Amino acid sequence: MKFVFHANWNSHRSSLPRERMLTVIYDGLRFTAMSSEIKTTIARGALFGLASTSVLALLSLIARDHLDTNALGFGILMGGFGAGAFIGGLSNPWFRRMITQERLIVLACFGLAACPFVLASSSSLAIAAVSLAVGGVGWVTAWSGFDVYVQFASPRWIMGRTISIDNELTNGGIAAGSWICGTVAQDHSLMLALTLLDRRHPDCSSTGFKLPTSNRSVSELEPSGNYCAPAIALDLKPRSGPILVTTASL
């Protein structure tokens, strides 16, 4: 038996020449630097990554030294965080219909801030798993909020570059936070490392008062498809000569 599949691909070729790699990178950095909305989101995402990584970076030490459990207990803790992230991903559309994007990020920050304090004050594996599930909900909710907003704040022609810059800086915050947590845990104590960066979550929330995120639901930067070309009163030919066109905004 022979199966034949027919695919109808609607591809559009651009008449513009390819851009040089350095030019593409420069344009992405320049657009990001000039957009206050994208800079605000990236800065808050980097701060959130710096603060939120303490739990995951130290989770193996928490399981071994603080909760006195084995590899199975560590797997339960990771499973709790993953289950919370899964629930947060499924609940995101419902959350966004109920409250604004800014309040959602603030709640996510406080949810993640509560997780290390519960871990530090309790030695129960079950309570630790539940607190990690709450942290997983906050983790996915905040990250998806920042990523989606960068997409909505970027026009389509440069969206890939702005998302790449956002990912680089937020992951850089996670790497820096992990290094700081490991250094503090080695030189001082596990509990100090667990709560040190966690205190930056209120900072990430409070920056919303000065640098709030917009509650966009759709991209507002796409060109209108209902645009009609103006009627020209002159009898112009393709070789009529140079023409000066000016636009005025009211």
C-alpha positions as a Markdown table, in Angstrom:
| # | Residue | x | y | z |
|---|---|---|---|---|
| 1 | Met | 0.0 | 0.0 | 0.0 |
| 2 | Lys | 1.4 | 3.3 | -1.0 |
| 3 | Phe | 0.5 | 6.6 | 0.7 |
| 4 | Val | 0.9 | 9.9 | -1.1 |
| 5 | Phe | 0.9 | 13.1 | 0.9 |
| 6 | His | 0.4 | 16.5 | -0.8 |
| 7 | Ala | 1.5 | 19.6 | 1.1 |
| 8 | Asn | 0.6 | 23.1 | 0.0 |
| 9 | Trp | 3.3 | 25.4 | 1.3 |
| 10 | Asn | 2.6 | 29.1 | 0.9 |
| 11 | Ser | 6.1 | 30.6 | 0.9 |
| 12 | His | 6.9 | 34.2 | 0.2 |
| 13 | Arg | 10.2 | 35.3 | -1.2 |
| 14 | Ser | 11.6 | 38.6 | -0.3 |
| 15 | Ser | 12.9 | 40.9 | -3.0 |
| 16 | Leu | 15.3 | 42.5 | -0.5 |
| 17 | Pro | 18.9 | 41.3 | -0.4 |
| 18 | Arg | 20.3 | 39.4 | 2.6 |
| 19 | Glu | 21.7 | 41.5 | 5.4 |
| 20 | Arg | 25.1 | 41.0 | 6.8 |
| 21 | Met | 25.4 | 39.2 | 10.1 |
| 22 | Leu | 27.0 | 42.1 | 11.9 |
| 23 | Thr | 24.4 | 44.5 | 10.5 |
| 24 | Val | 21.6 | 42.2 | 11.8 |
| 25 | Ile | 23.1 | 42.0 | 15.3 |
| 26 | Tyr | 23.7 | 45.8 | 15.4 |
| 27 | Asp | 20.1 | 46.5 | 14.3 |
| 28 | Gly | 18.8 | 44.2 | 17.0 |
| 29 | Leu | 20.9 | 45.8 | 19.7 |
| 30 | Arg | 20.0 | 49.3 | 18.5 |
| 31 | Phe | 16.3 | 48.6 | 18.4 |
| 32 | Thr | 16.4 | 47.1 | 21.9 |
| 33 | Ala | 18.4 | 50.0 | 23.3 |
| 34 | Met | 15.9 | 52.5 | 21.8 |
| 35 | Ser | 12.7 | 50.6 | 23.1 |
| 36 | Ser | 12.0 | 51.6 | 26.7 |
| 37 | Glu | 9.3 | 48.8 | 26.9 |
| 38 | Ile | 11.7 | 46.1 | 25.9 |
| 39 | Lys | 14.5 | 47.4 | 28.1 |
| 40 | Thr | 12.2 | 47.4 | 31.0 |
| 41 | Thr | 11.1 | 43.9 | 30.5 |
| 42 | Ile | 14.6 | 42.6 | 29.9 |
| 43 | Ala | 15.9 | 44.3 | 33.0 |
| 44 | Arg | 13.2 | 42.9 | 35.2 |
| 45 | Gly | 13.6 | 39.4 | 33.6 |
| 46 | Ala | 17.4 | 39.5 | 34.4 |
| 47 | Leu | 16.7 | 40.6 | 38.0 |
| 48 | Phe | 14.1 | 37.8 | 38.3 |
| 49 | Gly | 16.5 | 35.2 | 37.0 |
| 50 | Leu | 19.2 | 36.4 | 39.4 |
| 51 | Ala | 16.8 | 36.1 | 42.4 |
| 52 | Ser | 14.9 | 33.0 | 41.4 |
| 53 | Thr | 17.8 | 30.6 | 40.7 |
| 54 | Ser | 18.7 | 30.1 | 44.4 |
| 55 | Val | 16.3 | 27.3 | 45.0 |
| 56 | Leu | 17.3 | 25.2 | 42.0 |
| 57 | Ala | 21.0 | 25.9 | 42.3 |
| 58 | Leu | 21.0 | 24.7 | 45.9 |
| 59 | Leu | 18.3 | 22.1 | 45.8 |
| 60 | Ser | 20.8 | 19.1 | 45.9 |
| 61 | Leu | 22.4 | 20.6 | 49.0 |
| 62 | Ile | 19.1 | 21.3 | 50.6 |
| 63 | Ala | 18.0 | 17.7 | 50.1 |
| 64 | Arg | 21.2 | 16.3 | 51.5 |
| 65 | Asp | 22.2 | 18.6 | 54.3 |
| 66 | His | 19.0 | 20.3 | 55.4 |
| 67 | Leu | 16.3 | 17.7 | 54.7 |
| 68 | Asp | 18.6 | 14.7 | 55.3 |
| 69 | Thr | 17.1 | 12.7 | 52.4 |
| 70 | Asn | 18.5 | 10.5 | 49.6 |
| 71 | Ala | 18.3 | 10.5 | 45.8 |
| 72 | Leu | 14.6 | 9.5 | 46.0 |
| 73 | Gly | 13.9 | 12.6 | 48.1 |
| 74 | Phe | 15.7 | 14.8 | 45.7 |
| 75 | Gly | 13.7 | 13.4 | 42.9 |
| 76 | Ile | 10.5 | 14.1 | 44.8 |
| 77 | Leu | 11.6 | 17.7 | 45.3 |
| 78 | Met | 12.4 | 18.1 | 41.6 |
| 79 | Gly | 9.1 | 16.5 | 40.8 |
| 80 | Gly | 7.2 | 18.9 | 43.0 |
| 81 | Phe | 8.8 | 21.8 | 41.2 |
| 82 | Gly | 8.1 | 20.3 | 37.8 |
| 83 | Ala | 4.5 | 19.6 | 38.7 |
| 84 | Gly | 4.0 | 23.2 | 39.8 |
| 85 | Ala | 5.5 | 24.4 | 36.5 |
| 86 | Phe | 3.2 | 22.1 | 34.6 |
| 87 | Ile | 0.1 | 23.4 | 36.5 |
| 88 | Gly | 1.3 | 27.0 | 36.0 |
| 89 | Gly | 1.7 | 26.5 | 32.3 |
| 90 | Leu | -1.9 | 25.1 | 32.0 |
| 91 | Ser | -3.3 | 27.8 | 34.2 |
| 92 | Asn | -1.6 | 30.8 | 32.5 |
| 93 | Pro | -4.5 | 31.6 | 30.2 |
| 94 | Trp | -7.0 | 31.6 | 33.1 |
| 95 | Phe | -4.7 | 33.8 | 35.2 |
| 96 | Arg | -4.3 | 36.3 | 32.4 |
| 97 | Arg | -8.1 | 36.6 | 32.0 |
| 98 | Met | -8.5 | 37.2 | 35.7 |
| 99 | Ile | -5.8 | 39.8 | 36.5 |
| 100 | Thr | -3.4 | 42.1 | 34.7 |
| 101 | Gln | 0.0 | 41.1 | 33.5 |
| 102 | Glu | 1.7 | 43.3 | 36.1 |
| 103 | Arg | -0.2 | 41.9 | 39.0 |
| 104 | Leu | 0.5 | 38.4 | 37.7 |
| 105 | Ile | 4.3 | 39.0 | 37.7 |
| 106 | Val | 4.1 | 40.5 | 41.3 |
| 107 | Leu | 2.2 | 37.4 | 42.5 |
| 108 | Ala | 4.7 | 35.1 | 40.8 |
| 109 | Cys | 7.6 | 36.9 | 42.5 |
| 110 | Phe | 6.1 | 36.6 | 45.9 |
| 111 | Gly | 5.3 | 33.0 | 45.3 |
| 112 | Leu | 8.9 | 32.3 | 44.5 |
| 113 | Ala | 10.1 | 34.4 | 47.4 |
| 114 | Ala | 8.0 | 32.3 | 49.9 |
| 115 | Cys | 9.6 | 29.0 | 48.6 |
| 116 | Pro | 13.1 | 29.4 | 50.1 |
| 117 | Phe | 11.8 | 30.7 | 53.4 |
| 118 | Val | 9.6 | 27.6 | 53.8 |
| 119 | Leu | 12.5 | 25.4 | 52.8 |
| 120 | Ala | 14.8 | 27.1 | 55.4 |
| 121 | Ser | 12.2 | 26.9 | 58.2 |
| 122 | Ser | 10.9 | 23.3 | 57.7 |
| 123 | Ser | 12.6 | 19.9 | 57.6 |
| 124 | Ser | 9.6 | 18.1 | 56.2 |
| 125 | Leu | 10.0 | 16.6 | 52.8 |
| 126 | Ala | 6.3 | 16.9 | 52.0 |
| 127 | Ile | 6.1 | 20.6 | 52.9 |
| 128 | Ala | 9.3 | 21.2 | 50.9 |
| 129 | Ala | 7.7 | 19.5 | 47.8 |
| 130 | Val | 4.5 | 21.6 | 48.2 |
| 131 | Ser | 6.5 | 24.8 | 48.5 |
| 132 | Leu | 8.5 | 23.9 | 45.4 |
| 133 | Ala | 5.3 | 23.3 | 43.5 |
| 134 | Val | 4.3 | 26.9 | 44.4 |
| 135 | Gly | 7.7 | 28.1 | 43.3 |
| 136 | Gly | 7.3 | 26.2 | 40.0 |
| 137 | Val | 4.0 | 27.9 | 39.3 |
| 138 | Gly | 5.6 | 31.3 | 39.9 |
| 139 | Trp | 8.6 | 30.4 | 37.8 |
| 140 | Val | 6.7 | 29.5 | 34.7 |
| 141 | Thr | 4.1 | 32.3 | 35.1 |
| 142 | Ala | 6.8 | 35.0 | 35.4 |
| 143 | Trp | 9.0 | 33.7 | 32.6 |
| 144 | Ser | 6.1 | 33.3 | 30.2 |
| 145 | Gly | 4.9 | 36.8 | 31.0 |
| 146 | Phe | 8.3 | 38.4 | 30.3 |
| 147 | Asp | 8.8 | 36.4 | 27.1 |
| 148 | Val | 5.3 | 37.1 | 25.7 |
| 149 | Tyr | 5.6 | 40.8 | 26.4 |
| 150 | Val | 8.9 | 41.0 | 24.5 |
| 151 | Gln | 7.2 | 39.5 | 21.6 |
| 152 | Phe | 4.2 | 41.8 | 21.7 |
| 153 | Ala | 6.5 | 44.9 | 22.1 |
| 154 | Ser | 8.6 | 43.9 | 19.0 |
| 155 | Pro | 7.6 | 44.2 | 15.3 |
| 156 | Arg | 7.8 | 41.0 | 13.4 |
| 157 | Trp | 10.9 | 41.9 | 11.4 |
| 158 | Ile | 13.1 | 42.1 | 14.5 |
| 159 | Met | 11.2 | 39.8 | 16.9 |
| 160 | Gly | 13.7 | 37.0 | 16.8 |
| 161 | Arg | 16.6 | 39.3 | 17.7 |
| 162 | Thr | 14.8 | 40.9 | 20.6 |
| 163 | Ile | 13.8 | 37.5 | 22.0 |
| 164 | Ser | 17.4 | 36.3 | 21.7 |
| 165 | Ile | 18.7 | 39.4 | 23.6 |
| 166 | Asp | 16.1 | 38.8 | 26.3 |
| 167 | Asn | 17.1 | 35.1 | 26.6 |
| 168 | Glu | 20.8 | 35.9 | 26.8 |
| 169 | Leu | 20.4 | 38.5 | 29.6 |
| 170 | Thr | 17.9 | 36.5 | 31.6 |
| 171 | Asn | 19.9 | 33.3 | 31.4 |
| 172 | Gly | 23.0 | 35.4 | 32.3 |
| 173 | Gly | 21.1 | 36.5 | 35.4 |
| 174 | Ile | 20.4 | 32.8 | 36.2 |
| 175 | Ala | 24.1 | 31.9 | 35.7 |
| 176 | Ala | 25.3 | 34.8 | 37.9 |
| 177 | Gly | 22.8 | 33.9 | 40.6 |
| 178 | Ser | 23.9 | 30.3 | 40.6 |
| 179 | Trp | 27.5 | 31.3 | 40.9 |
| 180 | Ile | 26.8 | 33.6 | 43.8 |
| 181 | Cys | 24.7 | 31.0 | 45.6 |
| 182 | Gly | 27.4 | 28.4 | 45.3 |
| 183 | Thr | 30.1 | 30.7 | 46.5 |
| 184 | Val | 28.1 | 31.9 | 49.5 |
| 185 | Ala | 27.1 | 28.3 | 50.4 |
| 186 | Gln | 30.8 | 27.2 | 50.2 |
| 187 | Asp | 32.3 | 30.1 | 52.1 |
| 188 | His | 29.5 | 30.8 | 54.6 |
| 189 | Ser | 26.4 | 28.7 | 55.0 |
| 190 | Leu | 23.6 | 27.0 | 53.0 |
| 191 | Met | 20.8 | 29.0 | 54.7 |
| 192 | Leu | 22.5 | 32.3 | 54.0 |
| 193 | Ala | 22.9 | 31.4 | 50.4 |
| 194 | Leu | 19.3 | 30.3 | 50.2 |
| 195 | Thr | 17.9 | 33.6 | 51.5 |
| 196 | Leu | 20.5 | 36.0 | 50.1 |
| 197 | Leu | 19.3 | 36.4 | 46.5 |
| 198 | Asp | 15.7 | 35.5 | 47.6 |
| 199 | Arg | 15.4 | 39.0 | 49.0 |
| 200 | Arg | 15.7 | 40.4 | 45.5 |
| 201 | His | 12.2 | 39.2 | 44.7 |
| 202 | Pro | 10.6 | 42.2 | 46.4 |
| 203 | Asp | 12.9 | 44.4 | 44.4 |
| 204 | Cys | 11.7 | 42.8 | 41.2 |
| 205 | Ser | 8.1 | 43.4 | 42.3 |
| 206 | Ser | 8.7 | 47.0 | 43.4 |
| 207 | Thr | 10.3 | 47.9 | 40.1 |
| 208 | Gly | 6.8 | 47.5 | 38.6 |
| 209 | Phe | 5.8 | 50.7 | 40.2 |
| 210 | Lys | 8.4 | 52.7 | 38.3 |
| 211 | Leu | 8.8 | 50.4 | 35.3 |
| 212 | Pro | 5.5 | 48.7 | 34.8 |
| 213 | Thr | 4.7 | 46.3 | 32.0 |
| 214 | Ser | 1.8 | 47.0 | 29.7 |
| 215 | Asn | -1.2 | 44.7 | 29.6 |
| 216 | Arg | -0.9 | 43.9 | 25.9 |
| 217 | Ser | -3.1 | 41.1 | 24.5 |
| 218 | Val | -2.1 | 41.4 | 20.8 |
| 219 | Ser | 0.7 | 42.9 | 18.9 |
| 220 | Glu | 0.1 | 46.6 | 18.1 |
| 221 | Leu | 3.0 | 47.0 | 15.8 |
| 222 | Glu | 1.8 | 45.2 | 12.7 |
| 223 | Pro | 0.9 | 47.3 | 9.6 |
| 224 | Ser | -2.8 | 47.7 | 8.9 |
| 225 | Gly | -4.1 | 45.5 | 6.1 |
| 226 | Asn | -6.9 | 48.0 | 5.3 |
| 227 | Tyr | -4.6 | 50.8 | 4.1 |
| 228 | Cys | -5.6 | 52.3 | 0.8 |
| 229 | Ala | -3.1 | 54.1 | -1.4 |
| 230 | Pro | -4.0 | 57.8 | -1.9 |
| 231 | Ala | -5.3 | 58.9 | -5.3 |
| 232 | Ile | -2.8 | 61.0 | -7.2 |
| 233 | Ala | -4.2 | 64.0 | -9.0 |
| 234 | Leu | -1.1 | 64.4 | -11.3 |
| 235 | Asp | -0.5 | 62.4 | -14.5 |
| 236 | Leu | 2.8 | 60.8 | -13.3 |
| 237 | Lys | 4.8 | 58.3 | -15.3 |
| 238 | Pro | 7.5 | 56.0 | -14.0 |
| 239 | Arg | 10.2 | 58.3 | -15.4 |
| 240 | Ser | 8.6 | 61.6 | -14.6 |
| 241 | Gly | 11.5 | 62.6 | -12.4 |
| 242 | Pro | 12.4 | 62.9 | -8.7 |
| 243 | Ile | 9.4 | 63.5 | -6.3 |
| 244 | Leu | 9.5 | 64.8 | -2.8 |
| 245 | Val | 7.0 | 63.0 | -0.5 |
| 246 | Thr | 6.2 | 64.4 | 2.9 |
| 247 | Thr | 4.0 | 63.1 | 5.7 |
| 248 | Ala | 2.4 | 65.1 | 8.5 |
| 249 | Ser | 1.1 | 63.7 | 11.7 |
| 250 | Leu | -1.9 | 65.3 | 13.3 |
